[in-house]
Amino acid sequence: MSIVVHWIRRHRRATVLLIITVMVVLHLKLWGMKQGDLESNSAIYVGIHNDHTSSAPSGSVDSKLNSQDPAPSQSIIKESVYPVPANRGTSFSKPAQTNPVSSAPTDVLSVFNFTPPFHTKGRHILDANGTTLILASINWYGASDINFVPGGLDVQHRDDIAQLIRRLGFNSVRLSYADEIVRDDPAVDETKIAANPDLVQKSPSIPVRALDVFHAVVKSLTDAGLLVIINNHITQATWCCGANPCDAGWSNEWFLGILFCRVSQSEEEWIENWETVMQPLVSNPLVLGADLRNEVRGVWGTMHWEVWALAAEKASERLLALNPDWLMIVEGISSANDLTGVRRRPVQLSVPDRVVYSVHVYQWSGWGDLYPYSRRTYDEFAAAMRKNWGYLIEEELAPVWVGEVGTPDEPTVGDTNYWQHLVQYLGEVGTGWGYWALNARKATGERESYGLVGEEWNWASVRWTHPAFALVRVR
C-alpha cells in the first residue's frame, strides 16, 4: 500500500487522468446496465416482480404500475381520508410578528393520534388503525458532523428538547448520523453534552461514546411521543453536502475510496453500519424506520436510479429482517431531487407496503431546468414537482415525504417566492414534510441561518420572524 501511495504522490497528473478514465468507463458501464435493466441482477427484485406482475395485491406499487385505470382526478387527489378542521396542525406566526405565541395551537395534539406499526397504501402512510399519518417533521443534526452528537446537548437536556419539539407541533424527527460514528464509535467531548450529565460515566476513565448518546436521544424523543426517522446522512462526519465524491453515495469504492477518502466504505460496510445503529431500536415502536441515505448524487451523471434502487433494496431487506414493521425511506437521486426512475423501476421488497420515497426541495434547487425554483412562477414550480416526484402521489403509486425544506431567517425575494409556492403545492397534494433544521448553530459554531431555535434551545428563543413559519401542517 505504501508503494502505491508513494507512486500516486509522485505522479499526480497521471493519477488524475487515470481517475477520469475510470470514471468515464464506469459511467458507460452504468449506463449500459441502465439500458439493459438492472432487474436481472437483483434476485430480490426479479422474484418479487415476477410474482406480482399478474397478481399484485390491491394498492401495491406493481398493481398501480401495471394498471390500465386512468389516473385519479385532481379533486380526488386533494381529498383527505377524514374531515379535518382548516386550522389543523402547526400554525406559525406571520412574518411581521417578532414574538412566539404563548403556546402551541389547542388542536396540536391531534397530530399525535397514531397507533404503530405503520404501513403504506397507495399514496398514504397508514397506522395500525388505518388512519393516515402525515409526517410533520423537524430535522435535528449533529451526529452527522464533527462533534459526533446532536446539536444543543450542551445547552439543554435531551428530554427538554424533545418536549420543545412536541410543543411546537412536530410529530416526528429526522435524526441524522454519519457512518464514521458507527465505524469508530468515537469518544465524545463532554463539553458537547454538558447539559446531559446523566450521560457521563461515573468513572473518568470511561469515555462517553457517540452511539450511546445517539441512542439516548432517540429514547428521549420517543418517550415524548415523537416518531423518529433515522437518517444515514453522510459517510465521514462533517457538514453535508459538498462536492467531495467520498460522501456522494452509500459506498465510495467506485472512487477508490480506500486511497483517497478519509473514511472509506463498501456497500456491505454501509449496510452493516445500518444494522449496528438499528439493532438497539428494534423494540421501540415509535422508531418509524430508516431514511437510507441522504442526497445520493454522482459525478458527471454517474449515479443512475437503477443502481441506487438495487442498493436500497439490499439494505432494506437486511433491516426488515431485524424489524419487518419499519418503513424504508428511499430518497431520489441528484441530491434527492429526482424520483422519475421509480416509474420504470420501483423499489420492491419482500415485505409489502414498506417503501416511502423522499425528496428535498430548496429555493436553489432547479432540477429539470436552467434556473432555480426561487425564480419560477407557481405553474413552473408545480410542473417540476409533478414531473420529478408529484406523479407518485397523484397516480396513487406511493407515498412521498418531502424530507427537507427550509428558508433562511433573512429571506430574499427568491426565498419568499419559493416558500409560498412550496406551501401551496404541499397543500394541494397533501403530503408530509420535514423542516431543516432545529439547530441554532452548526458544529463549527457558525450560526444556522435556517435554524428554528435560538441560542437557548428553549421556547423563548424560537425564531418566529421569517416567512418559513407561514408553513401550516398539511392535513
C-alpha positions as CSV (number, residue, x, y, z in Angstrom):
1,M,0.0,0.0,0.0
2,S,2.8,2.4,0.9
3,I,4.4,1.9,-2.6
4,V,1.1,2.7,-4.3
5,V,0.6,5.9,-2.2
6,H,4.2,6.9,-3.0
7,W,3.6,6.4,-6.7
8,I,0.4,8.4,-6.6
9,R,2.1,11.3,-4.8
10,R,4.9,11.4,-7.4
11,H,2.6,11.1,-10.4
12,R,-0.3,13.3,-9.6
13,R,-1.2,14.2,-13.2
14,A,-1.1,10.6,-14.3
15,T,-3.3,9.7,-11.3
16,V,-5.9,12.3,-12.2
17,L,-6.0,11.1,-15.8
18,L,-6.4,7.5,-14.6
19,I,-9.2,8.5,-12.3
20,I,-11.0,10.4,-15.1
21,T,-10.6,7.4,-17.4
22,V,-12.0,5.0,-14.7
23,M,-15.0,7.4,-14.1
24,V,-15.8,7.6,-17.8
25,V,-15.6,3.8,-18.1
26,L,-17.8,3.4,-15.0
27,H,-20.3,5.9,-16.4
28,L,-20.6,4.0,-19.6
29,K,-20.8,0.7,-17.8
30,L,-23.6,2.0,-15.5
31,W,-25.4,3.5,-18.5
32,G,-25.2,0.1,-20.2
33,M,-26.6,-1.6,-17.1
34,K,-29.4,1.0,-17.0
35,Q,-30.3,0.3,-20.6
36,G,-30.1,-3.4,-20.0
37,D,-32.4,-3.1,-16.9
38,L,-30.8,-4.0,-13.6
39,E,-33.7,-6.2,-12.6
40,S,-31.7,-9.2,-14.0
41,N,-29.0,-8.5,-11.4
42,S,-31.3,-8.5,-8.4
43,A,-32.7,-11.8,-7.2
44,I,-35.0,-9.9,-4.8
45,Y,-36.3,-7.7,-7.4
46,V,-36.8,-10.3,-10.1
47,G,-38.5,-12.7,-7.7
48,I,-41.0,-10.2,-6.4
49,H,-41.6,-8.6,-9.8
50,N,-42.3,-11.9,-11.4
51,D,-44.6,-13.0,-8.5
52,H,-46.6,-9.8,-8.6
53,T,-46.8,-8.9,-12.3
54,S,-50.0,-10.7,-12.9
55,S,-51.4,-10.8,-9.4
56,A,-50.2,-7.8,-7.4
57,P,-52.2,-7.0,-4.3
58,S,-54.5,-4.0,-4.5
59,G,-52.7,-0.8,-3.6
60,S,-49.2,-2.2,-4.2
61,V,-46.7,-0.4,-6.5
62,D,-46.8,-3.2,-9.0
63,S,-50.6,-3.2,-9.2
64,K,-50.6,0.6,-9.9
65,L,-47.8,0.5,-12.4
66,N,-49.5,-2.4,-14.3
67,S,-53.0,-1.0,-14.0
68,Q,-54.7,0.5,-17.1
69,D,-57.0,2.6,-15.0
70,P,-56.8,6.3,-15.6
71,A,-55.1,8.5,-13.0
72,P,-57.5,9.9,-10.4
73,S,-58.9,13.3,-10.9
74,Q,-57.4,16.3,-9.3
75,S,-60.3,16.6,-6.9
76,I,-59.7,13.0,-5.7
77,I,-56.0,13.8,-5.2
78,K,-56.8,16.6,-2.8
79,E,-59.3,14.6,-0.6
80,S,-58.4,13.7,3.0
81,V,-59.2,10.4,4.4
82,Y,-61.3,12.1,7.0
83,P,-62.7,15.6,7.5
84,V,-60.2,17.9,9.3
85,P,-60.6,21.5,10.6
86,A,-59.0,24.0,8.4
87,N,-56.7,25.2,11.2
88,R,-55.4,21.7,12.0
89,G,-51.7,21.4,12.8
90,T,-48.8,23.7,13.5
91,S,-49.6,27.3,12.6
92,F,-46.6,29.6,12.8
93,S,-46.8,33.3,13.2
94,K,-46.9,35.8,10.4
95,P,-43.6,37.3,9.3
96,A,-44.4,40.6,10.9
97,Q,-44.7,39.1,14.4
98,T,-41.5,39.0,16.4
99,N,-42.6,37.0,19.5
100,P,-43.8,33.5,19.7
101,V,-47.4,32.8,20.7
102,S,-47.8,31.7,24.3
103,S,-48.4,28.1,23.5
104,A,-49.0,25.7,20.6
105,P,-52.4,25.6,18.9
106,T,-55.1,23.9,21.1
107,D,-55.7,21.2,18.5
108,V,-52.0,20.3,18.1
109,L,-52.3,17.0,20.0
110,S,-54.5,15.7,17.2
111,V,-51.4,15.1,15.1
112,F,-50.2,12.6,17.7
113,N,-53.2,10.4,17.3
114,F,-51.5,7.5,15.7
115,T,-51.0,3.8,16.6
116,P,-47.9,1.9,15.4
117,P,-47.0,-0.1,13.5
118,F,-47.3,1.7,10.1
119,H,-47.6,0.6,6.5
120,T,-48.2,2.2,3.2
121,K,-51.2,2.0,0.8
122,G,-51.1,3.9,-2.4
123,R,-50.1,7.5,-1.7
124,H,-50.6,7.2,2.1
125,I,-48.8,6.1,5.2
126,L,-51.3,4.4,7.5
127,D,-51.1,3.4,11.1
128,A,-52.4,0.2,12.7
129,N,-56.0,1.5,12.7
130,G,-55.9,2.6,9.0
131,T,-55.6,6.3,9.9
132,T,-53.5,8.4,7.6
133,L,-50.2,9.7,9.0
134,I,-49.0,13.0,7.7
135,L,-45.3,13.5,8.7
136,A,-44.7,16.9,10.1
137,S,-41.0,16.6,10.8
138,I,-38.1,18.6,12.1
139,N,-34.5,17.8,11.1
140,W,-32.1,17.6,14.1
141,Y,-28.5,17.2,13.0
142,G,-25.1,17.0,14.7
143,A,-24.4,13.2,15.0
144,S,-23.5,13.5,11.3
145,D,-21.0,16.2,11.9
146,I,-17.6,16.8,13.6
147,N,-18.8,16.7,17.2
148,F,-20.5,13.3,16.7
149,V,-23.6,14.3,18.8
150,P,-26.9,16.1,18.0
151,G,-26.6,19.8,18.5
152,G,-27.8,21.6,21.6
153,L,-27.0,18.9,24.2
154,D,-24.5,21.3,25.7
155,V,-27.4,23.8,26.3
156,Q,-30.5,21.8,27.2
157,H,-31.2,18.3,28.4
158,R,-32.4,16.0,25.6
159,D,-35.7,15.4,27.3
160,D,-36.4,19.1,27.3
161,I,-35.5,19.4,23.7
162,A,-37.9,16.6,22.9
163,Q,-40.7,18.3,24.8
164,L,-40.0,21.5,22.9
165,I,-40.2,19.8,19.6
166,R,-43.6,18.3,20.6
167,R,-44.8,21.6,21.9
168,L,-44.0,23.2,18.5
169,G,-46.4,20.7,17.0
170,F,-44.0,18.4,15.1
171,N,-44.9,14.8,15.3
172,S,-41.6,13.3,14.0
173,V,-37.9,13.9,14.0
174,R,-35.4,13.1,11.3
175,L,-32.2,12.3,13.2
176,S,-29.1,12.0,11.2
177,Y,-25.8,10.1,11.7
178,A,-22.5,9.7,9.9
179,D,-21.1,6.3,9.1
180,E,-17.9,7.4,10.8
181,I,-19.5,7.4,14.2
182,V,-20.6,3.8,13.6
183,R,-17.3,2.6,12.4
184,D,-15.3,4.3,15.1
185,D,-17.9,4.9,17.9
186,P,-15.6,7.8,18.9
187,A,-15.3,9.2,22.4
188,V,-17.4,12.4,22.8
189,D,-16.1,15.7,24.0
190,E,-18.1,16.0,27.2
191,T,-18.5,19.8,26.8
192,K,-20.8,19.0,23.9
193,I,-23.2,17.2,26.2
194,A,-22.7,19.4,29.2
195,A,-26.5,19.8,29.8
196,N,-26.8,16.0,29.9
197,P,-24.7,14.9,32.9
198,D,-26.6,11.6,33.2
199,L,-24.8,10.5,30.0
200,V,-21.4,10.9,31.6
201,Q,-19.8,7.9,33.1
202,K,-19.1,8.0,36.8
203,S,-15.5,6.8,36.2
204,P,-13.5,9.5,34.3
205,S,-11.5,6.6,32.7
206,I,-14.6,5.5,30.8
207,P,-15.4,7.9,27.9
208,V,-18.9,8.7,26.6
209,R,-19.3,7.1,23.2
210,A,-21.1,8.7,20.2
211,L,-23.5,5.8,19.6
212,D,-24.6,5.7,23.3
213,V,-25.5,9.4,23.0
214,F,-27.3,8.9,19.7
215,H,-29.5,6.1,21.1
216,A,-30.2,8.0,24.3
217,V,-31.5,10.9,22.2
218,V,-33.8,8.5,20.2
219,K,-35.2,7.3,23.5
220,S,-35.9,10.8,24.7
221,L,-37.7,11.6,21.5
222,T,-39.9,8.5,21.5
223,D,-40.6,8.9,25.3
224,A,-42.0,12.3,24.3
225,G,-44.4,10.5,21.9
226,L,-42.4,11.6,18.8
227,L,-41.8,9.4,15.8
228,V,-38.1,9.1,14.9
229,I,-36.7,8.6,11.4
230,I,-33.1,7.5,11.4
231,N,-31.1,9.0,8.6
232,N,-27.8,8.0,7.2
233,H,-26.6,11.5,6.3
234,I,-23.0,11.2,5.2
235,T,-20.0,8.9,5.3
236,Q,-17.4,11.0,7.1
237,A,-18.6,13.1,9.9
238,T,-18.7,16.6,8.5
239,W,-21.1,19.2,7.1
240,C,-23.2,17.8,4.2
241,C,-23.3,18.1,1.3
242,G,-20.3,19.4,-0.7
243,A,-18.6,18.3,-3.8
244,N,-16.5,15.7,-2.1
245,P,-17.2,12.4,-4.0
246,C,-16.1,10.4,-1.0
247,D,-19.6,11.3,0.5
248,A,-21.7,11.3,-2.6
249,G,-23.1,7.9,-2.2
250,W,-23.5,5.0,0.3
251,S,-20.2,3.5,-0.9
252,N,-17.1,5.2,-2.1
253,E,-15.4,2.1,-3.5
254,W,-16.1,3.3,-7.0
255,F,-13.9,6.3,-6.3
256,L,-11.0,4.2,-5.0
257,G,-12.1,5.4,-1.6
258,I,-9.5,3.3,0.2
259,L,-6.8,5.5,-1.3
260,F,-8.5,8.9,-1.5
261,C,-11.2,9.1,1.2
262,R,-10.5,9.7,4.9
263,V,-13.4,7.3,5.6
264,S,-13.7,4.6,3.0
265,Q,-16.6,2.3,2.9
266,S,-18.0,-0.6,0.8
267,E,-21.7,-1.2,0.2
268,E,-21.6,-4.1,2.7
269,E,-20.0,-2.0,5.3
270,W,-22.7,0.6,4.8
271,I,-25.4,-2.0,5.4
272,E,-23.6,-3.4,8.5
273,N,-23.4,0.2,9.9
274,W,-27.2,0.4,9.4
275,E,-27.6,-2.9,11.3
276,T,-25.4,-1.6,14.2
277,V,-27.5,1.6,14.5
278,M,-30.9,0.0,14.3
279,Q,-30.4,-3.2,16.3
280,P,-30.8,-1.4,19.7
281,L,-34.0,0.2,18.4
282,V,-35.8,-3.0,17.3
283,S,-38.3,-3.0,20.2
284,N,-39.1,0.8,20.1
285,P,-42.4,1.1,18.3
286,L,-42.0,4.8,17.6
287,V,-38.9,4.4,15.5
288,L,-40.7,4.8,12.2
289,G,-37.9,3.5,10.0
290,A,-34.8,4.3,8.0
291,D,-34.1,7.1,5.6
292,L,-31.4,5.0,3.9
293,R,-29.1,7.7,2.5
294,N,-29.1,11.5,2.3
295,E,-29.0,13.2,-1.1
296,V,-27.5,10.5,-3.2
297,R,-25.6,12.0,-6.1
298,G,-22.9,11.2,-8.7
299,V,-20.1,12.9,-10.5
300,W,-20.9,13.8,-14.1
301,G,-24.3,12.0,-14.0
302,T,-22.8,8.6,-12.9
303,M,-25.5,7.9,-10.4
304,H,-28.4,6.2,-12.1
305,W,-31.6,5.4,-10.3
306,E,-31.4,1.7,-11.0
307,V,-28.0,1.4,-9.2
308,W,-29.4,3.2,-6.1
309,A,-32.7,1.3,-6.1
310,L,-30.8,-2.0,-6.1
311,A,-28.6,-0.9,-3.1
312,A,-31.6,0.4,-1.3
313,E,-33.3,-3.0,-1.7
314,K,-30.3,-4.8,-0.3
315,A,-30.1,-2.6,2.8
316,S,-33.9,-2.6,3.3
317,E,-34.1,-6.4,3.3
318,R,-31.4,-6.6,6.0
319,L,-33.2,-4.0,8.2
320,L,-36.6,-5.6,7.7
321,A,-35.0,-8.9,8.9
322,L,-34.5,-7.1,12.2
323,N,-37.9,-5.5,12.3
324,P,-40.5,-6.1,9.5
325,D,-42.6,-3.1,10.7
326,W,-40.1,-0.4,9.8
327,L,-40.7,1.8,6.8
328,M,-37.8,2.1,4.3
329,I,-37.4,5.6,3.0
330,V,-35.6,6.0,-0.3
331,E,-34.5,9.4,-1.5
332,G,-34.3,10.4,-5.1
333,I,-31.0,10.7,-7.0
334,S,-29.4,14.0,-8.0
335,S,-29.3,15.2,-4.4
336,A,-32.8,13.9,-3.6
337,N,-34.4,15.9,-6.4
338,D,-35.3,13.2,-9.0
339,L,-37.7,10.3,-8.5
340,T,-38.6,9.9,-12.2
341,G,-36.9,6.5,-12.3
342,V,-39.4,5.0,-9.9
343,R,-42.0,4.7,-12.7
344,R,-39.8,2.3,-14.7
345,R,-38.1,0.6,-11.7
346,P,-39.8,0.9,-8.3
347,V,-38.1,-0.3,-5.2
348,Q,-39.5,-3.8,-4.4
349,L,-39.2,-5.5,-1.0
350,S,-40.1,-9.0,0.3
351,V,-42.2,-7.3,3.0
352,P,-45.0,-5.5,1.1
353,D,-46.2,-1.9,1.8
354,R,-42.9,-0.6,3.4
355,V,-41.5,1.8,0.8
356,V,-41.7,5.6,1.2
357,Y,-39.9,7.8,-1.3
358,S,-38.4,11.1,-0.3
359,V,-37.2,14.4,-1.9
360,H,-35.6,17.6,-0.8
361,V,-36.8,20.9,-2.1
362,Y,-34.9,24.2,-1.6
363,Q,-35.0,27.5,-3.4
364,W,-31.6,27.0,-5.0
365,S,-32.7,23.6,-6.5
366,G,-33.8,23.6,-10.1
367,W,-33.7,20.0,-11.2
368,G,-35.0,19.7,-14.7
369,D,-34.5,23.4,-15.8
370,L,-31.8,26.0,-16.1
371,Y,-32.9,28.3,-13.3
372,P,-33.7,27.7,-9.6
373,Y,-37.1,27.3,-8.0
374,S,-36.7,30.8,-6.5
375,R,-37.2,32.3,-9.9
376,R,-40.1,30.3,-11.2
377,T,-43.8,31.0,-11.4
378,Y,-46.1,28.8,-9.5
379,D,-47.1,26.9,-12.6
380,E,-43.5,26.2,-13.5
381,F,-42.7,25.2,-9.9
382,A,-45.7,22.8,-9.7
383,A,-44.8,21.3,-13.1
384,A,-41.3,20.5,-12.0
385,M,-42.6,18.9,-8.7
386,R,-45.2,16.9,-10.6
387,K,-42.6,15.6,-13.1
388,N,-39.9,14.8,-10.5
389,W,-42.0,13.2,-7.8
390,G,-45.5,14.5,-7.5
391,Y,-46.8,12.0,-10.1
392,L,-46.3,9.2,-7.5
393,I,-48.8,10.9,-5.3
394,E,-51.2,12.0,-8.0
395,E,-51.3,8.5,-9.5
396,E,-51.6,6.8,-6.1
397,L,-48.3,4.9,-6.7
398,A,-46.5,5.5,-3.4
399,P,-46.1,8.0,-0.5
400,V,-43.6,10.8,-0.9
401,W,-42.2,12.6,2.1
402,V,-40.5,16.0,1.4
403,G,-37.8,15.3,3.9
404,E,-36.0,18.7,3.7
405,V,-37.4,22.2,3.1
406,G,-36.5,25.5,4.6
407,T,-35.6,29.2,4.3
408,P,-33.1,31.4,6.0
409,D,-34.2,33.8,8.7
410,E,-33.2,36.8,6.5
411,P,-35.0,35.7,3.3
412,T,-34.5,37.2,-0.1
413,V,-37.4,37.8,-2.6
414,G,-36.5,34.5,-4.2
415,D,-36.7,32.7,-0.8
416,T,-40.1,34.0,-0.2
417,N,-41.3,33.2,-3.7
418,Y,-40.1,29.6,-3.4
419,W,-41.6,29.2,0.0
420,Q,-45.0,30.4,-1.0
421,H,-45.0,28.1,-4.0
422,L,-43.9,25.2,-1.9
423,V,-46.5,25.7,0.8
424,Q,-49.2,25.9,-1.9
425,Y,-48.1,22.8,-3.6
426,L,-47.8,20.8,-0.4
427,G,-51.4,21.9,0.4
428,E,-52.6,20.7,-3.0
429,V,-51.0,17.2,-2.8
430,G,-51.4,16.8,1.0
431,T,-48.1,15.1,1.7
432,G,-45.7,15.2,4.7
433,W,-42.6,17.4,5.1
434,G,-39.5,17.9,7.2
435,Y,-38.2,21.4,8.1
436,W,-34.5,22.0,8.0
437,A,-33.5,22.4,10.8
438,L,-33.9,22.6,14.5
439,N,-30.4,23.6,15.3
440,A,-29.2,27.1,16.4
441,R,-25.7,26.6,15.2
442,K,-23.6,24.3,13.0
443,A,-21.0,22.1,14.6
444,T,-18.3,24.6,13.7
445,G,-20.0,27.3,15.8
446,E,-21.4,29.2,12.7
447,R,-24.9,30.4,13.2
448,E,-27.5,28.2,11.5
449,S,-29.5,30.7,9.4
450,Y,-32.1,28.1,8.7
451,G,-32.4,27.1,12.4
452,L,-35.7,27.1,14.3
453,V,-34.4,27.6,17.8
454,G,-32.1,30.3,19.2
455,E,-29.0,30.0,21.4
456,E,-31.0,28.9,24.5
457,W,-32.7,26.0,22.7
458,N,-36.0,26.8,24.5
459,W,-39.4,28.1,23.7
460,A,-38.5,31.7,24.3
461,S,-35.7,31.5,21.8
462,V,-37.7,30.1,19.0
463,R,-37.2,32.2,15.9
464,W,-40.6,33.3,14.5
465,T,-39.7,36.3,12.4
466,H,-39.3,35.0,8.9
467,P,-41.6,33.5,6.2
468,A,-40.5,29.9,6.9
469,F,-43.1,29.9,9.6
470,A,-46.0,30.6,7.4
471,L,-46.0,26.9,7.0
472,V,-49.1,25.2,8.2
473,R,-49.3,21.4,8.5
474,V,-51.0,19.9,5.5
475,R,-53.7,17.5,6.8
